Amino acid sequence: DSQINYCPNQIPLDKARFDWIVQNIDVAGKRIFDLGANLGYFSLRLASEYDATVHAFEPIPDYADLIRLFSKICHLEDRLHVKQLSIAMRDIEHLPKSDLFLNLNVLHHAGVHYDQHRVNSIEDWQAYAQSYLRELSEKTHVLLIQFSNVWNGTVVFDSSKAIPFGYELLSNSGWR
């Protein structure tokens, strides 16, 4: 009705990623942490369609408020808990255990938007990422991670080598 001609400025990946998640991971009734929940697409769908208890962590205040509003409108407050917060290294130990952690395009923000005192270079980032992922492994057995190949405007790895890079990073962090 508004006659706004909206055109998204990114590839629409959320539905495809969500479909992959629910087809490959048992999420029904599970306790899920969505680190860097953005606008809450995954959190909202998991809570509403799969009766999951979701803890959505989003550092951007307006985004966190929007997830809370969607949660309220959809009557999901009992299953969708929103915290306006980045999960920095010091926060991981305080998290309870969960069945699944979603960490989609978040880790490359370390040193730029959180934990700036720990990450000052690409070399710092790689060591930090291994420690961060090792800490997460103490809180869940299932991690769905997607990371960018750019840190603070600098390419971390050639995108054609994403799978070997990701495998090595996760393997060095104790994930199997």
DOFI-436062 format. One record per residue (C-alpha): residue number from 1; x, y, z; residue in three letters. Coordinates in nm, 3 decimals. Layout:
N
{num: NUM, xx: X, yy: Y, zz: Z, residuo: Ala}
...
//
This chain:
176
{num: 1, xx: 0.000, yy: 0.000, zz: 0.000, residuo: Asp}
{num: 2, xx: 0.288, yy: 0.237, zz: 0.062, residuo: Ser}
{num: 3, xx: 0.401, yy: 0.223, zz: -0.302, residuo: Gln}
{num: 4, xx: 0.761, yy: 0.192, zz: -0.183, residuo: Ile}
{num: 5, xx: 0.969, yy: 0.019, zz: -0.445, residuo: Asn}
{num: 6, xx: 1.199, yy: -0.174, zz: -0.209, residuo: Tyr}
{num: 7, xx: 1.496, yy: -0.354, zz: -0.359, residuo: Cys}
{num: 8, xx: 1.722, yy: -0.551, zz: -0.121, residuo: Pro}
{num: 9, xx: 2.093, yy: -0.481, zz: -0.151, residuo: Asn}
{num: 10, xx: 2.216, yy: -0.830, zz: -0.069, residuo: Gln}
{num: 11, xx: 2.171, yy: -1.189, zz: -0.177, residuo: Ile}
{num: 12, xx: 1.863, yy: -1.340, zz: -0.004, residuo: Pro}
{num: 13, xx: 2.035, yy: -1.625, zz: 0.182, residuo: Leu}
{num: 14, xx: 1.833, yy: -1.647, zz: 0.503, residuo: Asp}
{num: 15, xx: 1.559, yy: -1.878, zz: 0.377, residuo: Lys}
{num: 16, xx: 1.808, yy: -2.114, zz: 0.209, residuo: Ala}
{num: 17, xx: 2.026, yy: -2.124, zz: 0.521, residuo: Arg}
{num: 18, xx: 1.720, yy: -2.179, zz: 0.743, residuo: Phe}
{num: 19, xx: 1.593, yy: -2.460, zz: 0.523, residuo: Asp}
{num: 20, xx: 1.935, yy: -2.627, zz: 0.539, residuo: Trp}
{num: 21, xx: 1.942, yy: -2.598, zz: 0.919, residuo: Ile}
{num: 22, xx: 1.602, yy: -2.758, zz: 0.976, residuo: Val}
{num: 23, xx: 1.668, yy: -3.032, zz: 0.720, residuo: Gln}
{num: 24, xx: 2.005, yy: -3.127, zz: 0.871, residuo: Asn}
{num: 25, xx: 1.985, yy: -3.049, zz: 1.243, residuo: Ile}
{num: 26, xx: 1.722, yy: -3.162, zz: 1.491, residuo: Asp}
{num: 27, xx: 1.601, yy: -2.826, zz: 1.625, residuo: Val}
{num: 28, xx: 1.253, yy: -2.917, zz: 1.752, residuo: Ala}
{num: 29, xx: 1.218, yy: -2.825, zz: 2.118, residuo: Gly}
{num: 30, xx: 1.591, yy: -2.758, zz: 2.152, residuo: Lys}
{num: 31, xx: 1.771, yy: -2.482, zz: 2.342, residuo: Arg}
{num: 32, xx: 1.940, yy: -2.261, zz: 2.082, residuo: Ile}
{num: 33, xx: 2.168, yy: -1.959, zz: 2.114, residuo: Phe}
{num: 34, xx: 2.171, yy: -1.720, zz: 1.819, residuo: Asp}
{num: 35, xx: 2.487, yy: -1.511, zz: 1.855, residuo: Leu}
{num: 36, xx: 2.457, yy: -1.198, zz: 1.643, residuo: Gly}
{num: 37, xx: 2.088, yy: -1.251, zz: 1.575, residuo: Ala}
{num: 38, xx: 2.060, yy: -0.946, zz: 1.346, residuo: Asn}
{num: 39, xx: 1.687, yy: -0.891, zz: 1.285, residuo: Leu}
{num: 40, xx: 1.593, yy: -1.226, zz: 1.436, residuo: Gly}
{num: 41, xx: 1.496, yy: -1.424, zz: 1.126, residuo: Tyr}
{num: 42, xx: 1.642, yy: -1.753, zz: 1.254, residuo: Phe}
{num: 43, xx: 1.545, yy: -1.693, zz: 1.616, residuo: Ser}
{num: 44, xx: 1.184, yy: -1.611, zz: 1.534, residuo: Leu}
{num: 45, xx: 1.134, yy: -1.902, zz: 1.298, residuo: Arg}
{num: 46, xx: 1.299, yy: -2.155, zz: 1.529, residuo: Leu}
{num: 47, xx: 1.088, yy: -2.041, zz: 1.825, residuo: Ala}
{num: 48, xx: 0.760, yy: -2.019, zz: 1.633, residuo: Ser}
{num: 49, xx: 0.783, yy: -2.314, zz: 1.396, residuo: Glu}
{num: 50, xx: 0.995, yy: -2.562, zz: 1.594, residuo: Tyr}
{num: 51, xx: 0.904, yy: -2.480, zz: 1.955, residuo: Asp}
{num: 52, xx: 1.271, yy: -2.416, zz: 2.029, residuo: Ala}
{num: 53, xx: 1.376, yy: -2.204, zz: 2.324, residuo: Thr}
{num: 54, xx: 1.594, yy: -1.942, zz: 2.163, residuo: Val}
{num: 55, xx: 1.830, yy: -1.693, zz: 2.327, residuo: His}
{num: 56, xx: 1.898, yy: -1.422, zz: 2.071, residuo: Ala}
{num: 57, xx: 2.202, yy: -1.201, zz: 2.134, residuo: Phe}
{num: 58, xx: 2.220, yy: -0.888, zz: 1.921, residuo: Glu}
{num: 59, xx: 2.446, yy: -0.590, zz: 1.999, residuo: Pro}
{num: 60, xx: 2.268, yy: -0.331, zz: 1.784, residuo: Ile}
{num: 61, xx: 2.001, yy: -0.177, zz: 2.011, residuo: Pro}
{num: 62, xx: 1.744, yy: -0.109, zz: 1.736, residuo: Asp}
{num: 63, xx: 1.778, yy: -0.465, zz: 1.603, residuo: Tyr}
{num: 64, xx: 1.741, yy: -0.617, zz: 1.951, residuo: Ala}
{num: 65, xx: 1.433, yy: -0.398, zz: 2.011, residuo: Asp}
{num: 66, xx: 1.285, yy: -0.511, zz: 1.680, residuo: Leu}
{num: 67, xx: 1.334, yy: -0.880, zz: 1.768, residuo: Ile}
{num: 68, xx: 1.162, yy: -0.815, zz: 2.102, residuo: Arg}
{num: 69, xx: 0.873, yy: -0.644, zz: 1.921, residuo: Leu}
{num: 70, xx: 0.836, yy: -0.933, zz: 1.674, residuo: Phe}
{num: 71, xx: 0.852, yy: -1.176, zz: 1.966, residuo: Ser}
{num: 72, xx: 0.574, yy: -0.990, zz: 2.146, residuo: Lys}
{num: 73, xx: 0.355, yy: -0.957, zz: 1.836, residuo: Ile}
{num: 74, xx: 0.395, yy: -1.331, zz: 1.769, residuo: Cys}
{num: 75, xx: 0.339, yy: -1.425, zz: 2.136, residuo: His}
{num: 76, xx: 0.682, yy: -1.590, zz: 2.162, residuo: Leu}
{num: 77, xx: 0.811, yy: -1.421, zz: 2.479, residuo: Glu}
{num: 78, xx: 0.810, yy: -1.755, zz: 2.664, residuo: Asp}
{num: 79, xx: 1.040, yy: -1.915, zz: 2.402, residuo: Arg}
{num: 80, xx: 1.237, yy: -1.623, zz: 2.256, residuo: Leu}
{num: 81, xx: 1.463, yy: -1.434, zz: 2.494, residuo: His}
{num: 82, xx: 1.647, yy: -1.133, zz: 2.355, residuo: Val}
{num: 83, xx: 1.957, yy: -0.971, zz: 2.500, residuo: Lys}
{num: 84, xx: 2.110, yy: -0.658, zz: 2.351, residuo: Gln}
{num: 85, xx: 2.467, yy: -0.783, zz: 2.384, residuo: Leu}
{num: 86, xx: 2.772, yy: -0.904, zz: 2.192, residuo: Ser}
{num: 87, xx: 2.910, yy: -1.230, zz: 2.321, residuo: Ile}
{num: 88, xx: 3.273, yy: -1.142, zz: 2.381, residuo: Ala}
{num: 89, xx: 3.531, yy: -1.392, zz: 2.503, residuo: Met}
{num: 90, xx: 3.468, yy: -1.303, zz: 2.870, residuo: Arg}
{num: 91, xx: 3.094, yy: -1.370, zz: 2.828, residuo: Asp}
{num: 92, xx: 3.119, yy: -1.729, zz: 2.703, residuo: Ile}
{num: 93, xx: 3.198, yy: -1.881, zz: 3.041, residuo: Glu}
{num: 94, xx: 2.875, yy: -1.733, zz: 3.182, residuo: His}
{num: 95, xx: 2.654, yy: -1.886, zz: 2.915, residuo: Leu}
{num: 96, xx: 2.463, yy: -2.200, zz: 3.008, residuo: Pro}
{num: 97, xx: 2.495, yy: -2.507, zz: 2.788, residuo: Lys}
{num: 98, xx: 2.273, yy: -2.533, zz: 2.484, residuo: Ser}
{num: 99, xx: 2.189, yy: -2.779, zz: 2.210, residuo: Asp}
{num: 100, xx: 2.296, yy: -2.554, zz: 1.923, residuo: Leu}
{num: 101, xx: 2.486, yy: -2.229, zz: 1.872, residuo: Phe}
{num: 102, xx: 2.423, yy: -2.025, zz: 1.559, residuo: Leu}
{num: 103, xx: 2.718, yy: -1.802, zz: 1.479, residuo: Asn}
{num: 104, xx: 2.642, yy: -1.668, zz: 1.133, residuo: Leu}
{num: 105, xx: 2.875, yy: -1.396, zz: 1.005, residuo: Asn}
{num: 106, xx: 2.973, yy: -1.275, zz: 1.352, residuo: Val}
{num: 107, xx: 3.326, yy: -1.387, zz: 1.430, residuo: Leu}
{num: 108, xx: 3.491, yy: -1.156, zz: 1.178, residuo: His}
{num: 109, xx: 3.365, yy: -0.860, zz: 1.386, residuo: His}
{num: 110, xx: 3.599, yy: -0.953, zz: 1.675, residuo: Ala}
{num: 111, xx: 3.847, yy: -0.672, zz: 1.729, residuo: Gly}
{num: 112, xx: 3.630, yy: -0.428, zz: 1.536, residuo: Val}
{num: 113, xx: 3.297, yy: -0.429, zz: 1.721, residuo: His}
{num: 114, xx: 3.387, yy: -0.630, zz: 2.031, residuo: Tyr}
{num: 115, xx: 3.701, yy: -0.754, zz: 2.207, residuo: Asp}
{num: 116, xx: 3.905, yy: -0.473, zz: 2.054, residuo: Gln}
{num: 117, xx: 4.163, yy: -0.514, zz: 2.333, residuo: His}
{num: 118, xx: 4.227, yy: -0.873, zz: 2.220, residuo: Arg}
{num: 119, xx: 4.243, yy: -0.834, zz: 1.842, residuo: Val}
{num: 120, xx: 4.462, yy: -0.579, zz: 1.665, residuo: Asn}
{num: 121, xx: 4.570, yy: -0.766, zz: 1.352, residuo: Ser}
{num: 122, xx: 4.478, yy: -1.058, zz: 1.127, residuo: Ile}
{num: 123, xx: 4.724, yy: -1.275, zz: 1.319, residuo: Glu}
{num: 124, xx: 4.553, yy: -1.172, zz: 1.645, residuo: Asp}
{num: 125, xx: 4.216, yy: -1.251, zz: 1.487, residuo: Trp}
{num: 126, xx: 4.313, yy: -1.606, zz: 1.392, residuo: Gln}
{num: 127, xx: 4.449, yy: -1.682, zz: 1.739, residuo: Ala}
{num: 128, xx: 4.144, yy: -1.516, zz: 1.896, residuo: Tyr}
{num: 129, xx: 3.904, yy: -1.710, zz: 1.670, residuo: Ala}
{num: 130, xx: 4.061, yy: -2.041, zz: 1.775, residuo: Gln}
{num: 131, xx: 4.033, yy: -1.951, zz: 2.145, residuo: Ser}
{num: 132, xx: 3.676, yy: -1.823, zz: 2.102, residuo: Tyr}
{num: 133, xx: 3.567, yy: -2.137, zz: 1.921, residuo: Leu}
{num: 134, xx: 3.741, yy: -2.357, zz: 2.179, residuo: Arg}
{num: 135, xx: 3.546, yy: -2.179, zz: 2.455, residuo: Glu}
{num: 136, xx: 3.219, yy: -2.226, zz: 2.264, residuo: Leu}
{num: 137, xx: 3.289, yy: -2.599, zz: 2.239, residuo: Ser}
{num: 138, xx: 3.251, yy: -2.619, zz: 2.618, residuo: Glu}
{num: 139, xx: 2.894, yy: -2.487, zz: 2.589, residuo: Lys}
{num: 140, xx: 2.749, yy: -2.690, zz: 2.302, residuo: Thr}
{num: 141, xx: 2.818, yy: -2.991, zz: 2.085, residuo: His}
{num: 142, xx: 2.663, yy: -2.841, zz: 1.773, residuo: Val}
{num: 143, xx: 2.786, yy: -2.517, zz: 1.620, residuo: Leu}
{num: 144, xx: 2.664, yy: -2.376, zz: 1.293, residuo: Leu}
{num: 145, xx: 2.915, yy: -2.115, zz: 1.187, residuo: Ile}
{num: 146, xx: 2.958, yy: -1.895, zz: 0.885, residuo: Gln}
{num: 147, xx: 3.239, yy: -1.646, zz: 0.869, residuo: Phe}
{num: 148, xx: 3.346, yy: -1.378, zz: 0.630, residuo: Ser}
{num: 149, xx: 3.686, yy: -1.380, zz: 0.469, residuo: Asn}
{num: 150, xx: 3.733, yy: -1.011, zz: 0.552, residuo: Val}
{num: 151, xx: 3.848, yy: -0.873, zz: 0.886, residuo: Trp}
{num: 152, xx: 3.849, yy: -0.495, zz: 0.934, residuo: Asn}
{num: 153, xx: 3.866, yy: -0.440, zz: 0.558, residuo: Gly}
{num: 154, xx: 4.153, yy: -0.686, zz: 0.503, residuo: Thr}
{num: 155, xx: 4.114, yy: -1.025, zz: 0.334, residuo: Val}
{num: 156, xx: 4.183, yy: -1.306, zz: 0.581, residuo: Val}
{num: 157, xx: 4.181, yy: -1.588, zz: 0.327, residuo: Phe}
{num: 158, xx: 4.112, yy: -1.638, zz: -0.042, residuo: Asp}
{num: 159, xx: 3.742, yy: -1.722, zz: -0.074, residuo: Ser}
{num: 160, xx: 3.825, yy: -2.022, zz: -0.293, residuo: Ser}
{num: 161, xx: 4.001, yy: -2.167, zz: 0.014, residuo: Lys}
{num: 162, xx: 3.706, yy: -2.117, zz: 0.253, residuo: Ala}
{num: 163, xx: 3.654, yy: -2.486, zz: 0.324, residuo: Ile}
{num: 164, xx: 4.019, yy: -2.569, zz: 0.404, residuo: Pro}
{num: 165, xx: 4.049, yy: -2.248, zz: 0.609, residuo: Phe}
{num: 166, xx: 3.730, yy: -2.321, zz: 0.804, residuo: Gly}
{num: 167, xx: 3.826, yy: -2.685, zz: 0.855, residuo: Tyr}
{num: 168, xx: 4.168, yy: -2.592, zz: 0.991, residuo: Glu}
{num: 169, xx: 4.029, yy: -2.318, zz: 1.216, residuo: Leu}
{num: 170, xx: 3.765, yy: -2.548, zz: 1.363, residuo: Leu}
{num: 171, xx: 3.999, yy: -2.845, zz: 1.389, residuo: Ser}
{num: 172, xx: 4.262, yy: -2.635, zz: 1.570, residuo: Asn}
{num: 173, xx: 3.984, yy: -2.521, zz: 1.806, residuo: Ser}
{num: 174, xx: 3.895, yy: -2.877, zz: 1.905, residuo: Gly}
{num: 175, xx: 3.578, yy: -2.912, zz: 1.696, residuo: Trp}
{num: 176, xx: 3.499, yy: -3.233, zz: 1.511, residuo: Arg}
//
